[in-house]
């Protein structure tokens, strides 16, 4: 029995590459296309499937554009994380279709990079240390 090579693990959104987005988009389009064929081309479910296919393409397209930005601004970093999460959570529902693989590389990423993660942890600590109502002293 041969073992498959381990997939690269994503920790941060800054680790994403265009080929990661293409692979995830391809997987989603194949799965959604299969479902769309079952649904047929008429009815409300068909309209919903076409909308979902469009949203996947739009998210992937936006990700492709943002990944080539040399120094993404804060809103761009947040958008990269959000769009990746949107695509990966959609794909996660179809993970069982080709045999469930818990460690597929479309990992959940919560931060753009380590400094964004540290900044969020610092904000959380600041709020925790301040107490529930720091303005009023209660």
C-alpha positions as CSV (number, residue, x, y, z in Angstrom):
1,X,0.0,0.0,0.0
2,X,1.4,3.4,-1.0
3,X,0.8,6.5,1.0
4,X,-0.1,9.7,-0.7
5,X,2.3,12.6,-0.3
6,X,1.1,15.0,2.5
7,X,-0.5,18.2,1.3
8,X,1.0,21.5,2.2
9,X,-0.6,22.9,5.3
10,X,-1.9,26.4,5.2
11,X,-1.6,28.4,8.4
12,X,-2.2,31.9,7.1
13,X,-3.9,33.4,4.1
14,X,-0.6,34.9,3.0
15,X,0.5,31.4,2.2
16,X,-2.2,31.0,-0.4
17,X,-1.0,30.7,-4.0
18,X,-3.1,31.1,-7.2
19,X,-2.9,27.4,-7.8
20,X,-4.5,26.8,-4.4
21,X,-7.5,28.9,-5.4
22,X,-7.7,27.3,-8.9
23,X,-7.7,23.8,-7.4
24,X,-10.4,24.7,-4.9
25,X,-12.5,26.5,-7.6
26,X,-12.1,23.5,-9.9
27,X,-13.2,21.1,-7.2
28,X,-16.2,23.2,-6.4
29,X,-17.2,23.7,-10.0
30,X,-17.0,19.9,-10.6
31,X,-19.1,19.2,-7.5
32,X,-21.7,21.9,-8.2
33,X,-21.8,21.0,-11.9
34,X,-22.6,17.4,-10.9
35,X,-25.4,18.6,-8.7
36,X,-26.7,21.1,-11.3
37,X,-27.0,18.2,-13.8
38,X,-29.1,16.3,-11.3
39,X,-31.3,19.4,-10.6
40,X,-31.9,20.2,-14.3
41,X,-32.3,23.6,-15.9
42,X,-35.7,24.7,-14.7
43,X,-37.2,25.5,-11.3
44,X,-36.0,27.4,-8.3
45,X,-33.3,24.9,-7.3
46,X,-31.8,25.4,-10.8
47,X,-31.7,29.2,-10.3
48,X,-30.1,28.7,-6.8
49,X,-27.4,26.4,-8.3
50,X,-26.6,28.9,-11.0
51,X,-26.3,31.6,-8.4
52,X,-24.0,29.5,-6.3
53,X,-21.8,28.7,-9.3
54,X,-21.6,32.4,-10.0
55,X,-20.7,33.2,-6.4
56,X,-17.9,30.6,-6.4
57,X,-16.5,32.1,-9.6
58,X,-16.8,35.6,-8.2
59,X,-15.1,34.7,-4.9
60,X,-12.3,32.9,-6.8
61,X,-11.8,35.8,-9.2
62,X,-11.6,38.3,-6.3
63,X,-9.1,36.1,-4.6
64,X,-7.0,35.8,-7.7
65,X,-6.9,39.6,-8.0
66,X,-6.1,40.1,-4.3
67,X,-3.3,37.5,-4.3
68,X,-1.3,39.5,-6.8
69,X,-1.4,42.7,-4.7
70,X,2.2,43.2,-3.5
71,X,1.4,44.8,-0.2
72,X,-2.3,44.3,0.6
73,X,-3.9,46.9,2.8
74,X,-5.8,45.8,5.9
75,X,-9.2,45.5,4.2
76,X,-7.6,43.5,1.4
77,X,-6.0,41.1,3.8
78,X,-9.4,40.7,5.6
79,X,-11.1,40.1,2.2
80,X,-8.6,37.4,1.3
81,X,-9.3,35.6,4.6
82,X,-13.0,36.0,4.2
83,X,-13.2,34.8,0.5
84,X,-10.9,31.8,1.2
85,X,-13.2,30.9,4.1
86,X,-16.2,31.3,2.0
87,X,-14.8,28.9,-0.7
88,X,-13.4,26.4,1.7
89,X,-16.5,26.1,3.8
90,X,-18.5,25.6,0.6
91,X,-16.0,22.9,-0.5
92,X,-16.0,21.3,2.9
93,X,-19.7,20.2,2.4
94,X,-18.6,18.3,-0.7
95,X,-15.5,16.7,0.9
96,X,-17.3,13.4,1.2
97,X,-17.9,13.1,-2.6
98,X,-14.5,11.8,-3.4
99,X,-13.9,10.1,-0.1
100,X,-13.7,12.3,2.9
101,X,-10.2,13.5,3.6
102,X,-10.1,15.4,6.9
103,X,-6.7,17.0,6.1
104,X,-7.4,18.4,2.7
105,X,-5.3,21.5,2.1
106,X,-8.2,23.9,2.0
107,X,-7.7,24.4,5.7
108,X,-9.5,27.1,7.6
109,X,-7.3,30.2,8.0
110,X,-8.3,32.8,10.5
111,X,-5.6,35.4,9.9
112,X,-3.7,36.9,7.0
113,X,-0.3,36.4,8.7
114,X,1.3,36.0,12.1
115,X,1.3,39.8,12.8
116,X,-2.5,40.0,12.2
117,X,-3.0,37.1,14.5
118,X,-0.9,38.7,17.2
119,X,-2.7,42.0,16.8
120,X,-6.1,40.3,17.2
121,X,-4.9,38.4,20.3
122,X,-3.6,41.7,21.7
123,X,-7.0,43.3,21.1
124,X,-8.8,40.4,22.9
125,X,-6.4,40.7,25.9
126,X,-7.0,44.5,26.0
127,X,-10.8,44.0,26.1
128,X,-10.4,41.1,28.7
129,X,-8.2,43.2,30.9
130,X,-10.5,46.3,30.7
131,X,-13.5,44.5,32.0
132,X,-17.1,44.6,30.7
133,X,-17.7,48.4,30.9
134,X,-14.4,50.3,30.9
135,X,-16.0,53.7,30.2
136,X,-18.2,53.7,33.2
137,X,-16.0,52.0,35.7
138,X,-18.7,49.4,36.6
